[in-house]
Amino acid sequence: MCKANDKKSDTSGEETIHDGTKGISFFERYLTVWVFLCIVAGIALGKIAPNIAETLDGMAIYVDDAPVISIPIALCLFFMMYPIMVKIDFHEVVKAGKAVRPVALTLFINWTIKPFTMYAISSFFLGTMFLSFIGPDAVDLVKIPLGENLKVGDIYGAGEVVLVDGLKMLEVPLWRSYLAGCILLGIAPCTAMVLVWGYLSKGNDGHTLVMVAINSLIMLILFGVLGGFLLGVGQLPVPWEALLLSISVYVALPLVAGYTSRKWIIAVKGERWFTKTFLHYLTPVTITALLITLVLLFAFKGDTIVQSPLTILWIAIPLFVQTILVFALGYFLAKIYRLTYEDAAPTAMIGASNHFEVAIATAAMLYGLSSGAALATVVGVLIEVPLMLMLVKFCLRTKNWFENT
């Protein structure tokens, strides 16, 4: 991946970015289409071969007879995350001090504003405005939190322990399960597609890369802390041990693998081969792994979608409002703090977008592949690409709002 000083101006005044990513790829441009096709394929799979998804979901690492890590999901997420992590040059983090204001503003929005606005907005829409449509008595079955020795009939948060096909499950209000998925999206700042959004909006590529690296490291600590806190406030299962295990498996592992393999490949083959050849082959891997995961998710949630097709709309609206609000806040504060457009655009983009790969995998691990929480994270994928492309166009049309651009 490129460094902050790898930008050069060509004769037309446009910037050339030497990161091996020349704009949005074919896969990325039509991600919403692929997600829709995965919905159809997943629902069809669930109808034609309902045992396949259940068998795959049962392939897990168990602790005290409780499924903790879904092996298929863990493999898919590794291949989602590794191509992202291997692109990061962590030496850029050291240089972040040269641009304190954009970095500080981005961190402020990502970690002190965004998680709490997501909780508030999602709670209002799902728990109040749309509750009658979702069903005030509708329930969802989720996994018992790791480490909790609960008995049938016990009350845990807003849920009750019930026995389903010989397994103890937690029965929670369906809207709260959707809320859990939204919370997981809100505490996971984007470290993947945001590289594309920053490039398309002609933002500061170096700042975007610095924030990808910093957010990846901060997630190792704050993802579990904020997730546990907000899930607890929402009277949802707070699986602290599983949250920490989740961030270790789904972020730390690909982070370490990416860092070490990057150093080794560059040492052996050189940086040019790494950038021009190796990264080129990795380009479709992340989204392919994501799409496979989505097929599994919808194979389980197909009946819910068919019976209540507006479910996706009820979840999408608060996610849409949250994205617009956080983007507007970031863009406005960047203007107030007199940032250049090149720093303002990626600052707003990073805050607005979500790390849906981690959110999907964590929801599946904490609450189950068939949970409403997992479905809510998938809706995040469905709306993010067209919405972020719309915001890219808005940024380009408002460059003249900023000085020194």
C-alpha positions in Angstrom: 0.0 0.0 0.0 1.2 3.5 -0.7 2.8 5.9 1.8 1.8 9.5 2.4 4.6 10.8 0.2 3.9 8.4 -2.6 1.6 10.9 -4.4 2.8 12.6 -7.4 1.2 15.3 -9.6 0.9 14.6 -13.2 0.8 17.2 -16.0 -2.9 17.7 -15.6 -2.7 18.4 -11.9 -4.4 15.1 -11.0 -2.8 13.0 -8.3 -1.5 9.5 -9.1 -1.6 7.1 -6.2 0.8 4.2 -6.3 -1.1 1.8 -4.1 -2.1 -0.8 -6.7 -5.8 0.2 -6.3 -6.8 2.4 -9.3 -10.3 3.3 -8.2 -13.1 1.0 -7.4 -13.0 -2.5 -8.8 -15.6 -4.4 -10.7 -16.5 -6.4 -7.6 -16.6 -3.3 -5.4 -18.6 -1.2 -7.8 -21.5 -3.7 -8.0 -21.2 -5.0 -4.4 -24.9 -4.2 -3.7 -25.8 -6.3 -6.7 -23.7 -9.2 -5.5 -25.3 -8.9 -2.0 -28.8 -9.0 -3.5 -27.8 -12.1 -5.5 -26.5 -13.7 -2.3 -29.8 -13.0 -0.7 -31.6 -14.9 -3.5 -29.0 -17.7 -3.5 -29.1 -18.0 0.3 -32.9 -18.2 0.5 -32.9 -20.7 -2.4 -30.2 -22.8 -0.6 -32.2 -22.7 2.6 -35.3 -24.0 0.8 -33.6 -26.6 -1.3 -31.1 -27.9 1.1 -31.9 -26.6 4.6 -29.5 -29.0 6.3 -26.4 -27.5 4.7 -26.4 -24.2 6.5 -27.2 -26.0 9.8 -24.4 -28.4 9.3 -21.9 -25.6 8.5 -23.1 -23.6 11.5 -22.5 -26.7 13.7 -18.9 -26.9 12.6 -17.5 -24.9 15.5 -15.0 -24.8 18.3 -16.9 -25.6 21.5 -16.2 -24.5 25.1 -18.3 -26.1 27.8 -20.6 -27.6 25.1 -21.3 -24.1 23.7 -20.3 -23.3 20.1 -17.8 -20.4 20.4 -16.0 -20.0 17.1 -17.7 -21.0 13.8 -15.0 -22.5 11.7 -16.5 -21.6 8.3 -17.1 -18.0 9.5 -13.6 -17.8 10.9 -12.1 -19.0 7.7 -14.2 -16.6 5.6 -13.3 -13.7 7.8 -9.6 -14.4 7.7 -9.8 -14.2 3.9 -11.9 -11.1 4.2 -9.4 -9.4 6.6 -6.0 -10.6 5.5 -6.0 -8.8 2.1 -6.8 -5.6 4.0 -4.2 -6.0 6.7 -1.4 -7.0 4.4 -1.7 -3.7 2.5 -1.1 -1.6 5.6 2.3 0.0 6.1 2.4 0.5 9.9 5.3 2.8 9.6 2.7 5.4 8.6 1.4 5.4 12.2 4.6 6.9 13.4 4.2 9.8 10.9 0.6 10.5 12.1 1.9 13.1 14.6 2.6 15.4 11.7 -1.1 15.7 11.0 -2.5 15.9 14.6 -5.8 17.7 13.8 -7.2 15.3 11.2 -6.2 12.2 13.1 -7.6 13.6 16.4 -10.9 14.5 14.7 -11.2 11.2 13.1 -10.6 9.3 16.3 -13.0 11.6 18.2 -15.8 10.8 15.7 -15.0 7.1 15.4 -14.8 6.2 19.1 -16.6 8.9 21.2 -19.5 9.8 18.8 -20.3 7.1 16.3 -21.0 4.1 18.7 -23.4 6.1 20.8 -25.3 7.8 18.0 -25.7 4.3 16.4 -27.2 3.0 19.7 -29.5 6.0 20.1 -30.8 6.1 16.5 -31.2 2.3 16.3 -33.0 2.1 19.6 -35.4 4.9 18.6 -36.3 3.4 15.2 -36.3 -0.3 16.0 -37.6 -0.1 19.6 -40.2 2.7 19.1 -41.0 3.9 15.6 -40.9 0.5 13.9 -41.8 -1.7 16.8 -45.3 -2.3 15.7 -44.1 -3.4 12.3 -41.4 -5.7 13.6 -43.8 -7.1 16.2 -43.6 -6.1 19.9 -44.0 -9.8 20.8 -41.7 -11.2 18.1 -38.7 -13.0 19.5 -35.3 -14.3 18.4 -33.3 -17.2 19.6 -29.6 -16.5 20.2 -26.7 -18.3 21.8 -26.1 -18.4 25.5 -23.2 -16.2 26.3 -19.9 -18.0 26.8 -19.1 -18.7 30.4 -22.7 -18.2 31.7 -24.1 -21.2 33.5 -27.8 -20.5 32.9 -30.7 -22.8 33.5 -33.9 -23.1 31.6 -36.3 -20.4 32.8 -33.5 -18.0 33.9 -33.8 -14.4 33.0 -30.7 -12.8 31.4 -31.0 -9.1 30.4 -34.2 -8.9 28.3 -34.1 -12.6 27.5 -35.2 -15.9 28.9 -33.4 -19.2 28.7 -35.4 -21.8 26.8 -34.8 -25.3 25.5 -34.8 -25.7 21.7 -34.2 -29.2 20.2 -32.3 -30.2 23.3 -30.1 -27.0 23.3 -30.4 -24.1 25.7 -31.0 -20.8 23.9 -31.7 -17.3 25.0 -35.1 -16.0 23.8 -34.9 -12.2 23.3 -37.1 -9.6 21.7 -36.5 -9.6 18.0 -36.0 -5.8 17.8 -33.2 -6.0 20.4 -31.5 -8.7 18.4 -31.5 -6.3 15.4 -30.2 -3.6 17.7 -27.3 -5.8 18.7 -26.3 -6.1 15.0 -26.5 -2.3 14.7 -24.3 -1.8 17.8 -21.6 -4.1 16.4 -21.6 -2.1 13.1 -21.4 1.2 15.1 -18.3 0.1 17.1 -16.4 -1.1 14.0 -14.9 1.7 12.0 -14.1 0.8 8.4 -10.6 -0.3 7.5 -11.2 -1.7 4.0 -13.6 0.0 1.6 -12.7 3.4 3.1 -9.5 3.2 1.1 -11.6 3.2 -2.0 -13.9 6.0 -0.8 -10.9 8.1 0.1 -9.3 7.5 -3.4 -12.5 8.3 -5.3 -13.1 11.5 -3.4 -9.6 12.6 -4.1 -8.7 12.8 -0.4 -5.4 12.5 1.4 -4.3 8.9 0.8 -1.7 9.1 3.5 -4.3 10.2 6.2 -6.6 7.4 5.1 -3.9 4.8 5.5 -2.8 6.2 8.9 -6.3 5.9 10.2 -6.8 2.4 8.8 -3.7 1.3 10.8 -4.6 3.2 14.0 -8.2 2.0 14.0 -7.1 -1.6 13.4 -4.9 -1.3 16.6 -7.6 0.5 18.7 -10.2 -2.1 17.8 -8.1 -4.7 19.6 -9.1 -2.9 22.8 -12.2 -0.7 22.4 -14.2 -3.1 20.2 -14.8 -5.4 23.2 -15.1 -2.6 25.8 -17.6 -0.5 23.9 -19.4 -3.6 22.6 -19.9 -5.0 26.0 -21.0 -1.7 27.5 -23.6 -0.8 24.8 -25.0 -4.4 24.6 -25.4 -4.3 28.3 -27.2 -0.9 28.2 -29.5 -2.5 25.6 -30.3 -5.4 27.9 -28.7 -7.8 25.5 -26.4 -10.7 26.2 -22.9 -9.4 27.1 -20.6 -12.2 26.2 -17.3 -10.6 27.4 -15.2 -13.7 26.9 -16.6 -14.2 23.4 -16.1 -10.5 22.5 -12.4 -10.7 23.5 -12.0 -14.0 21.7 -13.8 -12.6 18.7 -11.5 -9.6 18.3 -8.5 -11.9 18.8 -9.5 -14.3 16.1 -11.2 -11.9 13.7 -8.8 -8.9 13.9 -5.6 -9.8 15.7 -4.9 -13.0 13.8 -5.2 -11.5 10.3 -3.4 -8.3 11.5 -0.4 -10.3 12.7 -0.5 -12.5 9.6 -0.7 -9.5 7.3 2.1 -7.6 9.0 4.6 -10.6 9.1 3.8 -11.8 5.5 4.1 -8.2 4.2 7.6 -7.8 5.6 8.6 -11.3 4.4 7.3 -10.9 0.8 8.8 -7.4 0.4 12.1 -8.7 1.7 12.1 -11.6 -0.7 10.4 -10.3 -3.9 10.6 -6.5 -3.5 8.0 -3.8 -2.9 7.2 -3.4 -6.6 6.3 -7.0 -7.0 4.3 -6.9 -3.8 2.3 -3.9 -4.9 1.8 -4.6 -8.6 1.5 -8.4 -8.6 0.7 -9.8 -5.1 -2.0 -7.2 -4.2 -3.5 -7.6 -7.6 -4.3 -11.2 -7.0 -5.8 -10.4 -3.6 -8.2 -7.8 -4.9 -11.3 -10.1 -5.3 -10.5 -12.3 -2.3 -12.0 -10.1 0.4 -15.4 -9.6 -1.3 -15.5 -13.3 -2.5 -15.1 -14.5 1.2 -17.8 -11.9 2.2 -20.3 -13.1 -0.4 -19.8 -16.8 0.7 -20.6 -15.7 4.3 -23.7 -13.9 3.1 -25.0 -16.9 1.3 -24.7 -18.9 4.6 -26.4 -16.1 6.6 -29.4 -15.9 4.2 -29.7 -19.6 4.0 -30.7 -19.4 7.6 -32.7 -16.2 7.5 -34.5 -16.9 4.3 -37.8 -17.7 6.0 -37.7 -14.4 7.9 -37.1 -12.4 4.7 -39.9 -14.2 2.7 -42.4 -13.9 5.5 -41.5 -10.2 6.3 -39.7 -8.7 3.3 -39.9 -5.2 4.9 -37.6 -6.4 7.7 -34.6 -5.2 5.7 -36.2 -1.8 5.3 -36.8 -1.4 9.1 -33.2 -2.1 9.7 -31.9 -0.1 6.8 -33.5 3.2 7.7 -31.7 3.8 11.1 -28.4 2.7 9.4 -29.1 5.2 6.7 -29.8 8.0 9.1 -26.7 7.1 11.2 -24.4 7.2 8.2 -25.7 10.6 6.9 -25.5 12.1 10.4 -22.0 10.9 11.2 -20.7 12.0 7.8 -22.3 15.4 8.1 -20.8 15.9 11.6 -17.3 14.9 10.4 -17.5 17.1 7.3 -18.9 20.1 9.3 -16.3 19.8 12.1 -13.5 19.5 9.5 -14.7 22.8 8.1 -14.8 24.4 11.5 -11.3 23.2 12.3 -10.1 24.6 9.0 -8.9 21.3 7.6 -8.1 21.1 3.9 -10.6 19.2 1.7 -8.0 16.4 1.2 -8.1 15.7 4.9 -11.8 16.5 5.4 -13.2 14.0 2.9 -11.5 10.9 4.3 -12.2 12.0 7.9 -15.9 12.1 7.1 -15.8 8.9 5.1 -14.0 6.9 7.8 -16.6 7.9 10.3 -19.6 7.2 8.1 -18.5 3.8 6.9 -18.5 0.5 8.9 -16.3 -2.5 9.2 -19.1 -4.8 8.2 -16.7 -7.8 7.8 -15.9 -7.9 11.5 -19.4 -7.0 12.5 -20.9 -9.9 10.5 -18.5 -12.4 11.9 -18.8 -11.2 15.5 -22.6 -11.2 15.3 -22.5 -14.8 13.9 -20.2 -15.9 16.7 -21.8 -14.2 19.6 -25.5 -14.8 18.7 -25.5 -17.3 15.9 -25.6 -17.4 12.1 -29.4 -17.4 12.1 -29.8 -14.5 14.6 -31.4 -11.2 13.9 -28.1 -9.6 14.9 -26.3 -11.3 12.0 -29.1 -10.2 9.6 -28.7 -6.6 10.7 -25.0 -6.6 10.0 -25.7 -7.9 6.5 -28.2 -5.1 5.9 -25.2 -2.8 6.6 -23.4 -4.3 3.6 -26.5 -3.9 1.4 -26.9 -0.1 1.8 -23.3 1.0 2.4 -21.9 0.9 -1.2 -24.6 2.9 -2.9 -24.8 5.3 0.0 -21.0 5.9 0.2 -20.8 6.4 -3.5 -23.5 9.1 -3.1 -21.4 10.8 -0.4 -18.3 10.6 -2.6 -20.1 12.6 -5.3 -21.3 15.1 -2.6 -17.7 15.6 -1.5 -16.4 16.2 -5.0 -19.1 18.8 -5.6 -18.3 20.7 -2.4 -14.5 20.8 -2.6 -14.8 24.6 -2.9 -16.2 24.8 0.7 -12.7 24.3 2.0 -9.7 26.5 1.9 -6.3 25.5 0.6 -7.6 22.7 -1.7 
